[in-house]
């Protein structure tokens, strides 16, 4: 097989997303152990960053909501902040397990 972008080079694999044949120079991303081309890998990387940002925002909202609930129930006591922090950390770990962002690694580009 020949590379879709470099017909004079032997293909070493295919993109897991678009299924184009890739030579070693075109294989630029590894996502969860699968090979991706530049365009598809960049798209997955951007989606991964968006998921990470949404997880962080969810943890922050969970912390603030727990803090507000704790103050409403117990008043401004010193332990309320600690409870809210524990709840925020637990929420973050739970979301990380349920909504796991893909592991994206960019390879060093090789000359074709």
N, C-alpha and C positions, 0 to 999 in steps of 0.2 A: 504494500500500500504506500501511496505517496501522501505527503503533507498537503492539506487543503490550501495553505498559504504559500508554501514553498514546494512546487511540484518536483524539483530536482533533489529533494531530501526524502529519506525514508521516514514514514510515520512510525512513531514509537507508542502511540496510544490514541484514544479518542476523548473528546470533551464529554464529561458526564452529563452536561446540560444540553448542548446543541448537537452533539454526536459528530462534530467535524473531526477529521483525522488531524493529528498534531505531531510535529517533529519535536525534538528535544528543546529547540529554541522557542517554540510556540506553547509549550507546557509551562505556564507561568504561575498557576495557583494549585494548591492542594487544599481541598475542603473536606474535612472529615475522612481523609485518606483517599479521596477520589480526585482525579485529574480534571482541571478546568482550563479553558483557553483564557486569554486576557479579558475579553469583553464579559464573558459569563462569570469569571472569577471576581472581577471588579464589582459586578452587580451583586453577587452573593456577599462580598465584603461590606458593601454599603448597607445591605439588609441586616447583616450581623451587627453593625454599629447602631443601626436604628433600634434593633431589639434590645441591645445593651442599654441604650439611653432610656427606652421605655421601662425596662426593669428598674433602673436607678430611680426614675421618677415615681414608679409605683411604690418603691421602698420608702421614699421620702414622704409620700402622701400617707402611707400606712403608719409611719412613725408619728407624723403630726396628728393624725386622727386618733391614734392610741394616746398620745399626750393630752389632747383635748378631752377625750373621754375620761382619762385618769384624773385630770384636774376637776372635771365636772363631778366625778364620783367621790374623790378623796380630798379635794381642795389642793392648794399648792404645797404639797408635801415633797420632801427631798427624794423619796423613793419612786415617785411618779415618773420622773425622767428616766430612771434606770429601767423601769418596767416598759416604758415606751421604746427604749433602745433595744431591749431584748425582743420585743414584739416586732420591731423593724428588721432586726437581723434574721429572726425566724421567717418572716415574710419573704425576705430576700432569698434565703436558702430554698424555701418552698418554690418560689417562682423560678429560680435557677434550675431546679429539677424538672418542673413542669414545662417551662418554655426555655429550652436549652438553645442558646445561639450557636450556630455552626462554628467550628474551629477552622479559621482561614489562615493559610500560610502562603506568603508570596515567595516564589522561587527567584533566584538570581537569573536574569535573562542571559541566555547563551547566544552566541552568534550563529546564524543559520548556516 
